[in-house]
Amino acid sequence: MDSPIKISIIGSGNLATQLGFALHKEGYFISQVYSRSQKNASILSKKLKAEAITDFKKLSKDSSIYIIAVKDDAIESVAKQLKLKDQIVVHTSGSVSMDVLKKYSKNYGVFYPLQTFSKDKQSNFKVIPICIEASNNNTSTTLQYFAKSISSNVQKVNSAQRKKIHLAAVFACNFSNHMYAIAEKLLAKDKLSFDLLKPLIEETANKTINTKPSKAQTGPAIRNDKKTMDAHLKVLLKEKDLQKIYELISKSIVKTKSISPLRSK
């Protein structure tokens, strides 16, 4: 596309990298990439054909949109240094209030891609939901146009909704991955490969995509199979933390069964 929108990206991490790739692919002009690390700024800016900077004093004053893609606790301190007029500034966090940007431009908002990112794995932004929040109607319109140019799933949300989405994402992604890590550790103790579980993980994920998770639940807890659960807890006798996790999640599954029309499997 022949876009009039000039973009400055603040950050060079996983999200900044993949969002930058998506915007560059779509034909946007990315003016600069800022990072505290000269190496990281140079690596990403070279791929995006942008200028690498490590000093906010060198930040372009004429970009249309400034995208802050840094750790949550650094967003406001970064915004303080941008010295904007009325240009649009957004952050990409799921949990940080939009109002942390309020003092630094009248046109501000949130551009939150709902995905987990890696620098070395290309992301397909066309299927990634992008949650938009904005300080006013004009900014909202611009951000929606901007988001729809790279994604087919753009949602306008408010702050409360976005925080709930982020919380749900932590359960669905971060906590799930931690369970995989626990499973990997348990298998490794007996010199067993985590590869054994990969077909099961794939089938479970596919089931979740094709039906409601509450209706796809399987395992001893949903059957209230106390004999099997007790046997599992005995295996974890020397792993008190894992025993607690096992008991807590099993109780949650049993409770879910009691309030939902689930079928045991």
C-alpha angles and dihedrals in degrees: 000000000000098000126188090198115108115199136201117195118206107201139033104214131113098292095040089051098050095040089049091052091050093049093045091050090053090054102255118151108241105197102186144002117209124201134154085231116072089203094054093043091051095048095052098037091053090056091047095042089238136131116267116223135175098180122073089212087071094052113125114253096205106060116126095217131025113200115201107202103168137114114303095247092054098051099092095043089053093048091054090062100049097084094205130176112201099322119130116263122185137175125212101219125125096207109032118096117252088227093074084082096047097098095052105053137000088227108064140133151137128283103187118178107200101221143092112249139203126190094228099044117076112232123216100224092184090078098035115104112235116202115209130199124169142182095232143006097263092052090046091053092050093047092048091051089046093049095044090055090067104024135044091206113064120160130190108218138168126234095264092050093047092052090050090049090051092049091050089049091054090055093044098043116014098037092042091052090049088056089054089052091052090049090049091052093048092052094044091059087067093038092252123146124244085222087082089072099045097090088049092049091048093049092047092050092049091050090052091052094049100042140017112286090227089061095043097057115129135168140077097303095057088049090045087233097172094175093060093042091051089050091052091050090053090055087055096049092120093042102070095169091052090047089056092049091048093049094045095050093043090052090049091052092049090049091049089053091053093056100036133063092244127160118223114235 
